Amino acid sequence: MSLLRIRKPKTRKGKKVLLAREPQLIESARTMLFLDGRKCGGNVKLCMKDLQALKKPLVKVLNRKNDITPFDDPSSLEFLTMKNDAALFTFGSTSKKRPDNIILGRIFENEVLDMFELGIKRYQAISEFKNEKIGACVKPCLVFNGPKWAQTEELRRLRNLFIDTFQREKVDSIRLQGIEHVLSFTVTDDMNILMRSYRILLKKSGQRTPRIELEEIGPSADFSIRRTKIASEDLYKQARKQPKQLKVGKKKNISTDALGNTKGRVHLGKQQTGSIQTRRVKALRKTPEEKKENRQRKKVALKAAAAEALASQGKNPFSS
């Protein structure tokens, strides 16, 4: 952008908006922008509607159709995300060449960092599951099944994108009753992604910890990976960089064991124990019997020492 086009804010509200868009030490939860392509309907609409329900209230929806091809020219998409202050986006479209198409991606410094094009092979919406649902604004537990998620760089980035998508505000502690929702992602042998959603049921087990049961509540989807666009290693490293103020420095003489307990080591100088004034407590004094026993023990020790000395000189210790 040219320097001549940069304009300073004229109102207090405009200044507040620009300050909120600047990098923060502790970033808030990311907002996702939902857009429709030239043609969008069927399973794509249902999938985007369910994703909005899972992501609420951190969503912004544009209902107008947009003539955008993100993989060919992402400039319009980058402008809309910047205008709506969204770091994540979901773009739905369908065509004869790529039916039931969804593109998930994220933005870094007003440019597309990476995006993945997924084809919907099978979809069951939340409304098709006739059972009790979870509440709104529930932070889900994410489960990535199988070792295939770590085999290729594309799958590692896609896993990281799913974590960014469903991540909410960071909390210091949680309670067991607050864990209500599980999202499961599985990679099959033919490189399809199975997404399942479950409600956690806490049953009585007769012990302190309850018995866990899972009930599928939707959405249930089978995706195929079509096209991908991932950032270079240097750009990805820059996007993950943390400020120095948040980095935890190593503290001397403090260690943590395997159970998470913090242990500290204290170094003290030489202690002058001889000059410490202590009170003579009556309970610590020796009884007359103990004193007599000590005197006898000393006499025996002295006699034994004298006998050893005479024996070493070749004299009979029992002679007069």
Long-range contacts (C-beta under 8 A, 24 or more apart in sequence): 20-85, 21-85, 25-243, 25-245, 25-246, 26-246, 28-169, 29-58, 29-167, 29-168, 29-169, 30-58, 30-86, 30-87, 30-88, 30-106, 30-164, 30-167, 31-58, 31-59, 31-60, 31-84, 31-85, 31-86, 31-87, 31-88, 32-58, 32-59, 32-60, 32-86, 32-88, 32-89, 32-90, 32-165, 33-59, 33-60, 33-61, 33-62, 33-80, 33-81, 33-84, 33-86, 33-88, 33-89, 33-90, 34-59, 34-60, 34-61, 34-62, 34-89, 34-90, 34-92, 35-62, 35-66, 35-68, 35-77, 35-80, 35-89, 35-90, 35-91, 35-92, 36-62, 36-63, 36-64, 36-65, 36-66, 36-92, 36-93, 37-65, 37-66, 37-67, 37-68, 37-91, 37-92, 37-93, 37-94, 37-101, 38-65, 38-66, 38-67, 38-93, 38-95, 39-65, 39-93, 39-94, 39-95, 40-65, 40-92, 40-93, 40-94, 41-94, 42-94, 42-100, 43-100, 43-120, 43-123, 44-92, 44-93, 44-94, 44-100, 44-101, 44-102, 44-120, 45-92, 46-123, 46-125, 46-219, 47-92, 47-102, 47-120, 47-123, 47-125, 47-219, 47-221, 48-90, 48-92, 48-102, 49-125, 50-125, 50-126, 50-218, 50-219, 51-90, 51-219, 53-126, 54-140, 54-166, 54-183, 54-197, 55-165, 55-166, 56-136, 56-137, 57-136, 57-137, 58-168, 60-84, 60-86, 70-103, 70-105, 70-112, 70-115, 71-103, 71-115, 71-117, 71-227, 71-229, 74-111, 74-112, 74-115, 77-112, 78-107, 78-110, 78-111, 78-112, 81-107, 81-110, 82-107, 82-110, 88-164, 88-165, 98-226, 101-226, 102-223, 104-161, 104-165, 105-161, 105-229, 106-161, 106-164, 108-231, 108-235, 108-239, 112-229, 113-231, 113-235, 113-236, 113-239, 114-157, 114-161, 114-228, 114-229, 114-230, 114-231, 114-236, 115-228, 115-229, 116-154, 116-157, 116-158, 116-161, 116-225, 116-227, 116-228, 116-229, 117-225, 117-226, 117-227, 117-228, 118-193, 118-223, 118-224, 118-225, 118-226, 119-223, 119-224, 119-225, 119-226, 120-221, 120-222, 120-223, 121-192, 121-222, 121-223, 121-224, 122-220, 122-221, 122-222, 123-219, 123-220, 123-221, 123-222, 124-218, 124-219, 124-220, 124-221, 125-218, 125-219, 126-197, 126-217, 126-218, 126-219, 127-218, 128-218, 129-216, 129-217, 129-218, 131-199, 131-215, 131-217, 132-199, 132-217, 133-199, 133-217, 134-180, 134-181, 134-199, 134-217, 135-180, 137-168, 138-180, 138-181, 139-168, 139-169, 139-171, 139-181, 140-166, 140-181, 140-182, 140-183, 140-197, 141-179, 141-181, 141-182, 141-183, 141-200, 142-166, 142-183, 142-185, 143-182, 143-183, 143-184, 143-185, 144-185, 144-186, 145-184, 145-185, 145-186, 145-187, 146-186, 146-187, 148-187, 149-185, 149-187, 153-230, 154-225, 154-228, 154-230, 155-187, 157-228, 157-230, 157-236, 158-193, 158-225, 158-228, 159-185, 176-202, 176-210, 177-202, 182-214, 191-224, 191-225, 192-222, 192-223, 192-224, 192-225, 193-222, 193-223, 193-224, 193-225, 194-221, 194-222, 194-223, 195-219, 195-220, 195-221, 195-222, 195-223, 196-220
